[in-house]
């Protein structure tokens, strides 16, 4: 039996053709109109030689073009590689080559870094940009998206893919090596968005979801965009999260469901102009990406009169793995219970299950688990040893079956809901002239949850300042990654084997 994730658009366009599917400020698309654009996009890609199974990258913010391109790639039988618009040229080049992307679609306003990255790839042959600045930078090897769409037929048949075929490659990282692509199948993503919409959130026909989460991330893709499309309800776009902008959209479009990371709830709660907006249409909120502080949860629920339900997942789990299902069936501070069809356990270092309330590594098995890490069989084998996906997160389970995250086995930093991987930043620091040692850790931050802090030691005679090192990093990695704090030490603490002791550095950062 075949399955293409974009069947959700076919079904919804058939059921509610005139219902608003996407809102972006004054621009609106009904389901019927959205499907026509998706088919045109699929025809554009096919016309450029994109074949079923080919990977196509997209570097786009949360705008109406995102679902058109995302589902256009899927409709043509391609595999989507959604990339963060904040990535720099070197990062873009790596992702394009590693994913074997044959084309990349972006905005004219993002061409600066994308073009530089594209120029350093071997596999990517087409660069397409939507002219959001008037088309002045679209020339030479860059194709104009609007012109390609204008000449594309409005009808085509959706390519039939199998449930286990790759649909999306989401890039994620560990504490070693460069980012790796988590291959999610059509079934992974279809079933996860269906469970979110029908079971966890119980989406109603008149609901309006706001795309406050970045859609290049699996949380936004599954829980906002695809859950909305699967249930044939409305998705309103927020290109970049700002509390006042979000509140304005909530009031204007009568948003009923808000999904975000803890930092977003904190910003909304503390917005100076909060009283100027009517957010009474909100009926439910969903939090993930990091543990939400209890005081933030309680304060938000009291101020907005809605329940925040907290869940847990990873890019590798499509993403939802567990959830607090209702106000009556939740435990504040927990990540809830495994969703339908998913099993979770706590393993010790020997991969044996531990007793109730004992801390170990969270492992997951079910329909939501990735197919593989793209072209990385050893990483796949290690993560899936014993048949369970090893998350790298340390947690525990209570006697009622609720799970709790207590720490992270890996050194990953979560800054404002974004994952920051120290090794990647450390490689940049080591390239700075005069840096001898470098280590990046997360330090507590009232608003961001964690802030990125770098400790470095310099070679004798080097007069570099912390500000210069920060600027160097800022120019080379995405804005959410670079260290805001750099501390220069005479040497970094090391163990008997010469390994830098990050534990001691974290203690310095919290002292």
C-alpha positions as CSV (number, residue, x, y, z in Angstrom):
1,X,0.0,0.0,0.0
2,X,1.4,3.4,-1.0
3,X,1.5,6.5,1.2
4,X,2.7,10.0,0.4
5,X,2.5,12.5,3.3
6,X,0.9,15.0,0.9
7,X,-2.2,12.9,0.8
8,X,-3.3,15.1,3.7
9,X,-3.6,18.0,1.4
10,X,-5.5,16.0,-1.3
11,X,-8.0,14.9,1.4
12,X,-8.4,18.3,3.0
13,X,-8.8,20.1,-0.4
14,X,-11.5,17.6,-1.2
15,X,-13.3,18.0,2.1
16,X,-13.0,21.7,2.6
17,X,-11.9,23.3,-0.7
18,X,-12.9,26.9,0.3
19,X,-11.7,26.8,3.9
20,X,-8.7,29.0,4.7
21,X,-5.6,26.8,4.8
22,X,-2.8,29.4,5.2
23,X,-2.8,33.0,6.3
24,X,0.2,35.3,6.0
25,X,-0.8,38.8,7.0
26,X,-3.3,39.8,4.3
27,X,-2.5,36.9,2.0
28,X,-4.7,33.9,2.2
29,X,-4.9,30.6,0.5
30,X,-7.8,28.2,0.6
31,X,-7.2,24.5,0.6
32,X,-8.1,24.4,-3.1
33,X,-5.7,27.2,-3.9
34,X,-2.9,25.7,-1.8
35,X,-3.2,22.4,-3.6
36,X,-3.0,24.1,-7.0
37,X,0.3,25.9,-6.0
38,X,1.7,22.6,-4.6
39,X,1.0,20.8,-7.9
40,X,2.6,23.7,-9.8
41,X,5.7,23.5,-7.6
42,X,5.8,19.7,-8.2
43,X,5.7,20.4,-12.0
44,X,8.4,23.0,-11.7
45,X,10.7,20.5,-10.0
46,X,9.9,17.7,-12.4
47,X,10.6,20.1,-15.3
48,X,14.1,20.8,-13.8
49,X,14.9,17.1,-13.8
50,X,14.1,16.3,-10.1
51,X,13.2,12.7,-10.0
52,X,11.3,10.7,-7.3
53,X,13.7,10.0,-4.5
54,X,15.9,13.1,-5.1
55,X,16.6,15.4,-2.2
56,X,15.7,19.1,-2.5
57,X,16.7,21.6,0.2
58,X,14.6,24.6,1.2
59,X,15.9,27.7,3.1
60,X,12.7,29.5,4.0
61,X,11.2,31.2,7.0
62,X,7.5,30.8,8.2
63,X,5.8,32.3,5.2
64,X,3.0,31.0,2.8
65,X,5.7,29.8,0.4
66,X,7.0,27.2,3.0
67,X,4.1,24.7,2.7
68,X,3.9,25.2,-1.1
69,X,7.5,24.2,-1.5
70,X,7.5,21.5,1.2
71,X,4.5,19.7,-0.1
72,X,5.5,20.5,-3.7
73,X,8.7,18.5,-3.2
74,X,6.8,15.6,-1.6
75,X,4.1,15.7,-4.3
76,X,6.9,15.2,-6.9
77,X,8.2,12.2,-4.9
78,X,11.2,14.1,-3.6
79,X,12.7,14.2,-0.2
80,X,12.6,17.5,1.7
81,X,15.7,18.9,3.4
82,X,14.5,21.9,5.4
83,X,17.3,24.2,6.5
84,X,17.4,27.0,9.1
85,X,17.4,30.4,7.3
86,X,20.0,31.6,9.9
87,X,22.7,29.2,8.7
88,X,25.9,30.7,7.2
89,X,27.5,29.8,3.9
90,X,29.8,27.0,5.2
91,X,26.9,25.4,7.1
92,X,24.7,25.5,4.0
93,X,27.3,24.0,1.8
94,X,27.8,21.1,4.2
95,X,24.1,20.4,4.5
96,X,23.5,20.5,0.7
97,X,26.4,18.2,0.0
98,X,25.8,15.8,2.9
99,X,22.1,15.4,1.9
100,X,22.9,15.1,-1.8
101,X,20.4,17.8,-2.5
102,X,20.0,18.4,-6.3
103,X,18.3,21.8,-5.8
104,X,17.8,24.5,-3.2
105,X,14.8,26.9,-3.0
106,X,15.1,30.1,-1.0
107,X,14.2,33.8,-0.9
108,X,16.0,36.6,-2.8
109,X,16.7,38.2,0.6
110,X,18.5,35.1,1.8
111,X,20.6,34.7,-1.3
112,X,23.8,36.2,0.2
113,X,24.7,33.1,2.3
114,X,22.8,30.6,0.2
115,X,24.7,31.6,-3.0
116,X,28.1,31.3,-1.3
117,X,27.1,27.9,0.1
118,X,25.7,26.8,-3.2
119,X,29.0,27.8,-5.0
120,X,30.9,25.3,-2.8
121,X,28.7,22.2,-3.4
122,X,29.2,19.3,-5.7
123,X,25.7,17.8,-5.8
124,X,23.4,20.8,-6.0
125,X,22.6,21.9,-9.6
126,X,19.7,24.3,-9.2
127,X,19.2,27.4,-7.1
128,X,15.7,28.9,-7.1
129,X,14.7,32.1,-5.3
130,X,11.4,33.9,-4.8
131,X,11.9,37.6,-5.5
132,X,10.8,39.2,-2.2
133,X,13.1,42.2,-2.9
134,X,11.9,42.9,-6.4
135,X,14.1,40.4,-8.2
136,X,17.2,42.7,-8.4
137,X,19.5,39.8,-7.1
138,X,18.0,37.1,-9.2
139,X,20.3,36.6,-12.2
140,X,22.8,34.3,-13.7
141,X,22.6,30.8,-12.2
142,X,19.6,31.8,-10.0
143,X,16.1,30.9,-11.3
144,X,13.1,33.1,-10.3
145,X,10.5,31.0,-8.5
146,X,7.6,33.1,-9.6
147,X,8.5,32.9,-13.3
148,X,8.9,29.1,-13.1
149,X,5.5,28.8,-11.4
150,X,3.8,31.1,-13.9
151,X,4.7,28.6,-16.7
152,X,3.9,25.5,-14.8
153,X,0.7,23.4,-15.4
154,X,-1.8,23.4,-12.5
155,X,-2.5,19.7,-12.7
156,X,-0.4,16.7,-11.9
157,X,-0.6,13.3,-10.2
158,X,1.0,12.9,-6.8
159,X,3.9,10.5,-7.0
160,X,3.0,7.3,-5.2
161,X,5.6,6.6,-2.5
162,X,5.8,3.7,0.0
163,X,5.2,4.3,3.7
164,X,8.8,3.5,4.5
165,X,10.2,5.8,1.8
166,X,12.1,8.8,3.1
167,X,10.0,12.0,3.2
168,X,12.1,14.5,5.1
169,X,15.7,14.7,6.3
170,X,16.0,16.8,9.5
171,X,19.6,17.7,10.5
172,X,20.5,17.2,14.1
173,X,23.8,16.7,15.9
174,X,25.5,14.9,18.8
175,X,28.5,15.9,20.8
176,X,30.9,14.6,18.2
177,X,31.2,15.2,14.5
178,X,29.1,17.4,12.3
179,X,25.3,17.5,12.0
180,X,23.7,14.3,10.7
181,X,20.5,13.9,8.8
182,X,17.7,12.1,10.5
183,X,15.7,10.3,7.8
184,X,11.9,10.4,8.6
185,X,9.5,8.4,6.4
186,X,6.1,9.3,5.0
187,X,4.6,7.0,7.6
188,X,6.6,8.5,10.5
189,X,5.4,11.9,9.8
190,X,1.8,11.1,8.7
191,X,1.0,9.1,11.8
192,X,2.7,11.5,14.2
193,X,0.7,14.5,12.8
194,X,-2.5,12.4,12.9
195,X,-2.0,11.5,16.5
196,X,-1.2,15.1,17.4
197,X,-4.4,16.5,15.7
198,X,-6.8,13.7,16.6
199,X,-5.6,12.5,20.0
200,X,-3.3,14.9,21.8
201,X,-4.7,18.3,20.8
202,X,-8.1,17.2,19.6
203,X,-8.3,19.8,16.8
204,X,-11.8,21.1,16.1
205,X,-13.1,22.3,12.7
206,X,-12.9,26.0,13.5
207,X,-9.5,25.9,15.1
208,X,-6.7,28.2,14.0
209,X,-3.1,27.3,14.7
210,X,-0.3,29.8,14.7
211,X,3.0,28.8,13.2
212,X,5.1,30.4,15.9
213,X,7.6,27.5,15.9
214,X,10.1,27.5,13.0
215,X,8.7,25.2,10.3
216,X,12.2,23.9,9.3
217,X,12.1,22.1,12.7
218,X,10.2,18.9,13.1
219,X,8.1,20.3,16.1
220,X,6.7,23.1,13.9
221,X,6.3,20.8,10.8
222,X,4.4,18.1,12.5
223,X,2.5,19.7,15.4
224,X,1.6,23.0,13.6
225,X,1.7,22.7,9.8
226,X,1.0,19.1,9.1
227,X,-1.4,18.6,12.0
228,X,-3.4,21.6,10.8
229,X,-3.4,20.4,7.2
230,X,-4.4,16.8,8.2
231,X,-7.4,18.2,10.1
232,X,-8.3,20.7,7.4
233,X,-8.0,23.7,9.7
234,X,-6.2,27.1,9.4
235,X,-2.5,27.8,9.9
236,X,-1.5,31.4,10.3
237,X,2.2,32.3,9.7
238,X,4.5,34.1,12.1
239,X,7.8,34.5,10.1
240,X,9.9,35.4,13.2
241,X,8.8,35.1,16.8
242,X,8.3,38.3,18.7
243,X,5.8,38.4,21.5
244,X,3.9,41.5,20.3
245,X,3.7,40.2,16.7
246,X,2.4,36.9,18.0
247,X,-0.3,38.5,20.2
248,X,-1.3,40.7,17.3
249,X,-1.8,37.6,15.1
250,X,-3.7,35.8,17.9
251,X,-6.1,38.7,18.1
252,X,-6.5,39.3,14.3
253,X,-6.9,35.7,13.2
254,X,-8.7,34.4,16.4
255,X,-6.0,31.8,17.1
256,X,-7.2,28.9,19.3
257,X,-4.1,26.8,19.6
258,X,-0.5,28.0,20.4
259,X,2.5,25.7,20.3
260,X,5.9,26.9,21.4
261,X,9.0,26.4,23.4
262,X,9.2,27.6,27.0
263,X,11.0,30.9,26.0
264,X,8.0,31.9,23.9
265,X,5.6,31.5,26.8
266,X,7.9,33.5,29.0
267,X,8.1,36.3,26.4
268,X,4.3,36.3,25.9
269,X,3.7,36.5,29.6
270,X,6.1,39.4,30.1
271,X,5.2,41.3,27.0
272,X,4.9,45.0,28.1
273,X,1.9,45.5,25.7
274,X,0.1,42.3,26.7
275,X,-3.0,44.2,28.0
276,X,-3.5,45.8,24.6
277,X,-4.4,42.5,22.9
278,X,-7.4,40.2,23.1
279,X,-6.2,36.6,23.4
280,X,-9.5,35.2,24.6
281,X,-9.8,32.9,21.6
282,X,-6.9,30.7,22.8
283,X,-8.2,27.4,24.2
284,X,-5.0,25.3,24.4
285,X,-1.2,25.6,24.4
286,X,1.4,22.9,23.8
287,X,5.0,23.2,25.0
288,X,8.1,21.2,24.0
289,X,11.7,21.6,23.0
290,X,12.8,22.0,26.6
291,X,11.4,21.6,30.1
292,X,9.1,24.5,30.9
293,X,9.7,26.1,34.3
294,X,6.7,25.4,36.6
295,X,6.4,29.1,37.5
296,X,6.1,30.0,33.8
297,X,3.5,27.4,33.2
298,X,1.4,28.4,36.1
299,X,1.8,32.1,35.4
300,X,0.8,31.7,31.7
301,X,-2.2,29.5,32.5
302,X,-3.5,32.0,35.1
303,X,-2.9,35.1,32.9
304,X,-4.3,33.6,29.6
305,X,-6.8,31.2,31.0
306,X,-5.6,28.2,29.0
307,X,-4.0,24.9,29.8
308,X,-0.4,24.2,28.7
309,X,0.2,20.6,27.9
310,X,3.9,19.6,27.9
311,X,5.4,16.9,25.8
312,X,8.7,15.4,24.7
313,X,10.3,14.4,21.5
314,X,13.3,14.7,19.2
315,X,13.9,15.3,15.5
316,X,14.6,11.5,15.4
317,X,11.1,10.7,16.7
318,X,9.0,12.8,14.2
319,X,9.1,14.5,16.9
320,X,6.4,13.6,19.5
321,X,7.2,10.6,21.8
322,X,5.3,11.5,25.0
323,X,2.7,14.0,26.1
324,X,0.5,15.1,29.0
325,X,-2.9,14.4,27.5
326,X,-5.2,16.8,29.3
327,X,-5.4,19.1,32.3
328,X,-7.0,16.2,34.2
329,X,-4.5,13.7,33.1
330,X,-1.2,15.4,33.5
331,X,1.6,15.9,36.0
332,X,3.2,19.4,36.0
333,X,6.9,19.0,35.5
334,X,6.7,15.7,33.7
335,X,6.9,15.0,29.9
336,X,3.8,12.9,30.2
337,X,3.1,9.4,29.0
338,X,4.2,7.7,25.7
339,X,1.8,8.4,22.8
340,X,-0.3,5.7,21.2
341,X,1.9,3.0,19.5
342,X,5.1,4.2,21.2
343,X,7.0,2.5,24.0
344,X,9.5,4.3,26.3
345,X,11.9,2.9,28.9
346,X,14.7,3.9,31.1
347,X,18.0,2.0,30.5
348,X,21.2,1.9,32.5
349,X,24.6,2.1,30.9
350,X,24.4,-1.6,30.1
351,X,21.1,-1.2,28.3
352,X,19.1,-2.9,31.0
353,X,15.8,-1.4,32.2
354,X,16.0,0.3,35.6
355,X,13.4,0.3,38.4
356,X,10.8,3.0,38.9
357,X,12.2,6.4,39.9
358,X,15.7,5.4,39.1
359,X,17.6,7.7,36.6
360,X,18.9,6.3,33.3
361,X,18.8,7.0,29.6
362,X,15.4,7.5,27.9
363,X,15.0,5.0,25.0
364,X,12.1,4.8,22.5
365,X,10.6,2.3,20.2
366,X,7.6,2.8,17.8
367,X,6.2,4.2,14.6
368,X,7.7,7.6,15.2
369,X,11.4,6.5,15.2
370,X,13.6,7.6,12.3
371,X,14.5,5.2,9.5
372,X,18.2,5.9,9.7
373,X,20.8,8.7,9.9
374,X,21.5,9.5,6.2
375,X,24.7,7.8,4.9
376,X,25.8,7.1,8.5
377,X,25.3,3.4,9.2
378,X,27.5,3.3,12.2
379,X,25.7,6.2,13.9
380,X,22.4,4.5,13.1
381,X,23.6,1.2,14.6
382,X,24.8,2.9,17.7
383,X,21.6,4.9,18.3
384,X,19.4,1.9,17.6
385,X,21.3,-0.8,19.5
386,X,19.1,-3.4,21.2
387,X,16.3,-2.2,18.9
388,X,15.6,0.9,20.9
389,X,16.4,4.5,19.9
390,X,18.8,5.9,22.5
391,X,18.0,9.5,23.0
392,X,21.0,10.6,25.1
393,X,18.6,12.2,27.6
394,X,18.6,11.1,31.2
395,X,15.3,10.6,32.8
396,X,13.1,8.5,35.1
397,X,9.6,7.0,35.2
398,X,7.3,7.2,38.1
399,X,4.9,4.5,39.3
400,X,2.0,5.9,37.3
401,X,4.0,5.7,34.0
402,X,4.8,9.4,33.7
403,X,8.3,10.3,32.5
404,X,10.6,13.1,33.6
405,X,13.8,14.5,32.0
406,X,16.4,15.2,34.7
407,X,19.5,15.8,32.7
408,X,21.2,15.4,29.3
409,X,23.7,12.7,28.7
410,X,25.1,14.6,25.8
411,X,26.6,18.1,26.1
412,X,23.9,19.7,24.0
413,X,22.8,23.1,25.0
414,X,19.2,24.2,24.5
415,X,19.1,28.0,24.0
416,X,15.6,29.4,23.7
417,X,14.4,26.1,22.3
418,X,17.2,25.8,19.7
419,X,19.7,23.0,20.0
420,X,23.3,24.2,20.1
421,X,26.0,21.6,19.8
422,X,29.3,22.5,21.6
423,X,31.6,20.6,19.3
424,X,30.5,22.6,16.3
425,X,31.3,25.9,18.0
426,X,34.5,24.6,19.5
427,X,35.8,23.8,15.9
428,X,35.2,27.5,15.0
429,X,37.0,28.6,18.2
430,X,40.0,26.5,17.4
431,X,40.2,28.2,14.0
432,X,40.7,31.6,15.7
433,X,44.4,32.6,15.5
434,X,46.0,32.1,18.9
435,X,43.4,29.9,20.6
436,X,45.1,26.9,22.2
437,X,42.2,25.3,24.0
438,X,38.4,25.8,23.7
439,X,35.4,24.4,25.4
440,X,31.7,25.4,25.1
441,X,29.1,24.8,27.8
442,X,25.6,25.9,28.7
443,X,25.1,28.2,31.6
444,X,21.8,29.0,33.2
445,X,19.9,32.0,31.8
446,X,16.6,33.5,33.1
447,X,15.1,34.0,29.7
448,X,16.8,31.7,27.2
449,X,17.0,28.7,29.6
450,X,20.6,28.3,28.8
451,X,23.2,30.6,27.3
452,X,26.2,29.6,25.3
453,X,29.5,30.2,27.0
454,X,33.0,29.6,25.7
455,X,36.1,29.1,27.7
456,X,39.4,29.5,25.9
457,X,43.1,29.7,26.6
458,X,45.4,31.6,24.3
459,X,49.0,31.1,23.2
460,X,51.7,33.2,24.7
461,X,51.7,36.7,23.3
462,X,48.2,36.6,21.9
463,X,46.3,39.7,22.8
464,X,42.8,38.7,21.5
465,X,39.9,40.0,23.5
466,X,36.6,38.2,24.4
467,X,34.7,40.6,22.2
468,X,36.9,39.8,19.2
469,X,36.4,36.1,19.7
470,X,32.6,36.5,20.0
471,X,32.5,38.5,16.7
472,X,34.6,35.9,15.0
473,X,32.1,33.2,15.9
474,X,29.1,35.4,15.1
475,X,30.3,35.8,11.6
476,X,30.7,32.1,11.1
477,X,27.7,30.3,12.7
478,X,23.9,31.0,12.9
479,X,22.8,33.7,15.3
480,X,21.4,31.4,17.9
481,X,24.7,29.4,18.2
482,X,27.5,31.8,18.8
483,X,28.7,32.3,22.4
484,X,27.4,35.5,24.0
485,X,30.0,35.0,26.8
486,X,33.7,34.2,26.4
487,X,36.0,33.8,29.3
488,X,39.8,33.6,28.7
489,X,41.7,31.4,31.2
490,X,45.4,30.6,31.4
491,X,44.5,27.0,30.9
492,X,41.4,24.8,31.0
493,X,40.9,22.1,33.6
494,X,41.8,18.6,32.4
495,X,41.6,15.1,33.7
496,X,44.3,12.4,33.8
497,X,43.9,11.6,30.1
498,X,44.2,15.2,29.0
499,X,40.4,15.6,28.4
500,X,39.0,19.0,29.2
501,X,36.7,18.7,32.2
502,X,33.5,20.5,31.1
503,X,31.9,19.6,34.5
504,X,34.3,21.9,36.2
505,X,33.7,24.7,33.6
506,X,30.0,24.4,34.2
507,X,30.6,24.8,37.9
508,X,32.6,28.0,37.2
509,X,29.7,29.3,35.1
510,X,27.2,28.8,37.9
511,X,29.4,29.9,40.8
